[in-house]
Amino acid sequence: MASTADLADLADRFEVSGPARILYRATAGHPSTTMIDWLQKIYRFIAHNLMSIFTAGHPSPTMIDWIRRTYGSITNNILSDATGGDPSPAMIEGLRKLYGSITNNILSKATAGQPSSTMIDWNNEEDRRCVAACVVQGTYTLENDRTKCRMNEDALAPPWWESFNFRLIEVLEDEALNNKFIFGAIFEQLPPEDTPRHPSAPQYIVAFRGTMPYHPKIIQDIHLDLNVIANTLPSSERTKLARLAVEKLLITTTQAGLENCTLWLTGHSVGASLALDVGRAMMSDRGLNLPTFLFNPPQMSLGPAINLLLPSDAVWREMQVASNLVKAGLGLVLNPHRRRMEALFERLSPWAPNLYVHDKDLVCQGFIAYFEQRQQMQERFSTGVAKSATTLSYRDMLFSAVGKEKERSHLLPSATLWKNSTMRKDVRGLQQTSLAAHELQQWWKPDTELRLSNRRYSLP
């Protein structure tokens, strides 16, 4: 029998069918209290986070069907893997009872016996965030479905968007090493029959997934991660494909007379970097202000490590101020580069993407530090000095000095920074590591389960 710690670790993995197989194999096919607790954890996740938030207790028939199929799949995996394909009649009966009990509880609690269409308040920031996060999760699951050959009724991805009345119209694939990888997707909203589209609802969502650590071909995602670190993402193949797909969609909608349609961009982790690059390009090159939702966007910073070596936070803040003053001074020397960046900021300023970060997520620390330093500069110095420091980075200035013009993706004139400081606990009641701060699933939780603060930043 596996230890409680082993089972707790397995329970923390997100994909439904994979951990179920591992978990039941680890217990030699004998349902235990730990296993039941784990399945109840899945139940709470589906029933509360995906249904109650949006439906006020009335999920759509699509969601109900997905629950039944999901638990049917789990049951089949349990029987197959735990018994070597030869389950006993007693085990079959026991698992069916467990599966049926959980499914009935889900349907009873979530629907109150009255399933109906999904209801979303498109003017509510919480609902908009949750929908965007769920659609991004759909892109992760699309690639998992493809890798595991789950098709048609066995596919687990569709409910992530169908539950909110979206349909998949295109998958975005990157081909490398004779393999295709789904890294994003385009969805179109189809309101229920005889129901007009809400004016604040998106007609299209373009979503990009992040790195998949358990993917058999993870090397492709790691390559993109390195592009982000090296600031070469704009020249990557996936970025080119992402921009082309969005431009093609915009041309198609314009030709169809839908010039004013709403298109959202969203992504998680390195997928957020893709969405950020596409959004910047659309605003800078075409003047199109696309609503953008970026979950845990990566921007590494040495600040937290340096801060640990200093005697106090006050010393670190003064060092940051001094560094920004130096940047402002160098901007006077590199005048063409400074003017170019100021002109870029003027073009980008109407666009204010939503950045969702966790204060314990090391991957996002660069964005947090950038905006907090901006605020300090604006409060302590003149507009000219603060503006110059805001638009410049040492790396960009170094490239400019040798005749190459680049700009760091985290240099944004406008943005709304949403910062979560909640650290969830595992089944043992222990606080999880900082890796949990980078998880996508925190962002479809209701505000009542998050310690969420937000601040809007704009060009001084």
Secondary structure, 3 states (H helix, E strand, C coil): CCCHHHHHHHHCCCCCHHHHHHHHHHCCCCCCHHHHHHHHHHHHHHHHHHHHHHHCCCCCHHHHHHHHHHHHHHHHHHHHHHHCCCCCHHHHHHHHHHHHHHHHHHHHHHHCCCCCCCCCCCCCHHHHHHHHHHHHHHHHHHHHHHHCCCCHHHCCCCHHHHCCCEEEEEEEEEEECCEEEEEEEEEEECCCCCCCCCCCCCCEEEEECCCCCCCCCCHHHHHHHHHHHCCCHHHCHHHHHHHHHHHHHHHHHHHCCCCCCCEEEEEECHHHHHHHHHHHHHHHHHCCCCCEEEECCCCCCCHHHHHHCCCCHHHHHHHHHHHHHHHHHHHHHCHHHHHHHHHHHHHHCCCCCEEEEECCCHHHHHHHHHHHHHHHHHHHCCHHHHHHHHHCCHHHHHHHHCCCCCCCCCCCCCEEEEEECCCCECCCCCECCHHHHHCHHHHHCCHHHCCEEEEEECCC
